[in-house]
Amino acid sequence: MTALTTVRAPRRVATACALALVAGCQPRPTGTSTPQGTDSPSNSPAPRADRAFVEGESCSRTDDCPASARCVDQHCVLASRSLRGEVLVERGGRALALGRFDEASAAYQQAEAAYRERSVPIPSTVWCGLASSYTAQLDRGSPGQDLRETAARSAARCLNAAQPGTPAAEGVLAQLASLVDRGLEVGALDRDESARLMTAQDRSPGMRGMTITVAFSGAADTGSRGAFKTLVEGDEVRREITRCFLRWFEEHRTETDEGTLRVTYARSIDEYDTLTAARLTVTAPDVDPALAAPAQGRAQHWVACSASAVRAAAVTLRWPGRAERWAESVQLRITTQ
């Protein structure tokens, strides 16, 4: 009978086997391992220095952003800035909101130059502001092939730089669509930037010629009637009426139209013998209420739009310091050639 011989493994080997059993005896892969939670070399993002800045890009840390930006409130923000450019953009936005479109376009142009001097990428607010300013000038009858081309190119740059779906981008998109009647070649938008955009004929009635008649029924006295007559028959209001009609014409193709504005004014002495503030109302009583209010995808009736424009223009009017009350009308007529 042969005796069984027990072979003892070395202590270090036995310890290693015990640890392997505790770990489940899972074999380790050979080669360099990737730490948990990090990207593998095949799907890791490009080095920060090699990535271009994208406006509105989201992030969770600065390493997620290009080398030229840092992460602020989960969005990549450029590390360098132009304070002069930012102030000028703010000035342009205020002028645009107040309807001072020449002033707005000048401010945005200066902002563009300020960003270029600092070698900072020009933000979409500059291009969108320029597009809105130039388009507003066109809508008010400003002629010129160069202004049409500049407006279209600014609008295209705005849409390429801004995040899709933002209010600014959506507004400029609508403005760009309105330029089709002014000669925009839609197919040129997807070509390189050297391609000319406004190559077709301008079919706007403003280029063929428009005759605008604005007649206030009140007498040209030295009181509030005279102040209002000067305002409503002036060039500023005529430009706004032109804008209203061009928007209406784009949808309805009305060659000749007319309408009436009803105007009331009241200023009195109260029980404390104090002169009250002037109250002016301007309405378009003959316009269908369904067409008087602006709606998504539908042009506001040009007479109702004109009433709003007159009210806005009268906000800064200095009324005579005396009590008066009257009711008058304004006759509007537009013909195109």
Buried (B, 14 or more C-beta within 10 A) or exposed (E): EEEEEEEEEEEEEEEEEEEEEEEEEEEEEEEEEEEEEEEEEEEEEEEBEEBEBBBEBEBEEBEBBBEBBBBEEEBBBBBEEBEBBBBBBEBBBEBBEEBBBEBBBBBBBBBBBBBEEBEBBBBBBBBBBBBBBBBBBBBBBBEEEEBBBBBBBBBBBBBEBBEEEEEBBEBBBEBBEBBBBBBBBEEBBEEEEEEEBBEBEBBBBBBEEBEBEBEBBBEEEEBBBBBBBEBBBEEEBBBBBBBBBBBBBBEBEEEEBEBBBBBEBBBEEEEEEEEEEBEBEBBBEEBEEEBBEEEEEEBBBBBBBBBBBBBBBBEEEEBBEEBBEBEBEBEBBBBBE
